[in-house]
Amino acid sequence: MQMKHEVVLPHDGGGFTLIETLVVVALLAVIAVMSAPSLVAWHVRDQVDARASALLSTLSYARSEAVRRGARVTVCR
């Protein structure tokens, strides 16, 4: 009976090295840090728009109630 010896050669180009992966992670972190202020500003603008819309709907409702009742209507906080 004869035994076969197989030579295992290293596999080239099949994946990413640790350094390449760390560079990509670092770039993603830099992009996330740079985009965070604009996301915060967008969130604040969205909150202001929502509150302005709520105020407008409250004033419209108060106006319609004043017309329906034929009396002065006061909007309180």
N, C-alpha and C positions, 0 to 999 in steps of 0.2 A: 504494500500500500504506500502510495506516494503522497506527501503533504504539499499543499500549494501555499506559497508565501505571497501575500498580497502587499504591495507597497502602497501606503496611504500618502497621497500628496496633499499639501495644503491647498485649500480652495481659494482662489483669488477672485476679488470683485463681486462677491455674493452678498455683501451687506454694507452697513455703515460702521465706521470706526467710532470709538468712544469720543474722540476729539470732534469729529463731524457732528455727532449727536449733541455734544455740549455747545458747539457753536450755534446750532439751530435753536436750542433751548434758550441760549443767551439772547439771540436776535428776537425771539418771540417775547422774551421778558422786556426788552427795550421797547418794542412796539407797543406792548400792553401798558407800560409806564407812560409812554408818550400819548397814548389815546385816552387815558383815564380822565384827564381834565376836561376834554371835550365831551365825554360821556356824562360827567357831573353837570356841566353847563346845560347839556341837552335835558337832563332830568329836571333841573331847576326851571328851565323854560316850560317844560311840559306841566309842571305843577302850577306855574303862574297862569298858563292857558286854561287849565282845568278850573282854577279858582275864579278866573274872569268869566268863564262860561257859566259857572254856578251862580255868580252874582247877576249876570244877564238874565238867566232863567228866573231867578227870584224876583228881579224887578219887573219882568214881563208878567209873572204871575200876580204880583201886587197890583200892577196896572189893570189887568183883566178883572181882578176882584173889585177894584175901585169902580170900574165901569159897571160891573154887574150889580153892585150894591148901591151905586149912586152916592157914595160917601168917600171921605178921605181915608186912605189906608197908610199905615206907618210900617216900615220895614225895620225891625230891630235886629241886633246882632245875634 
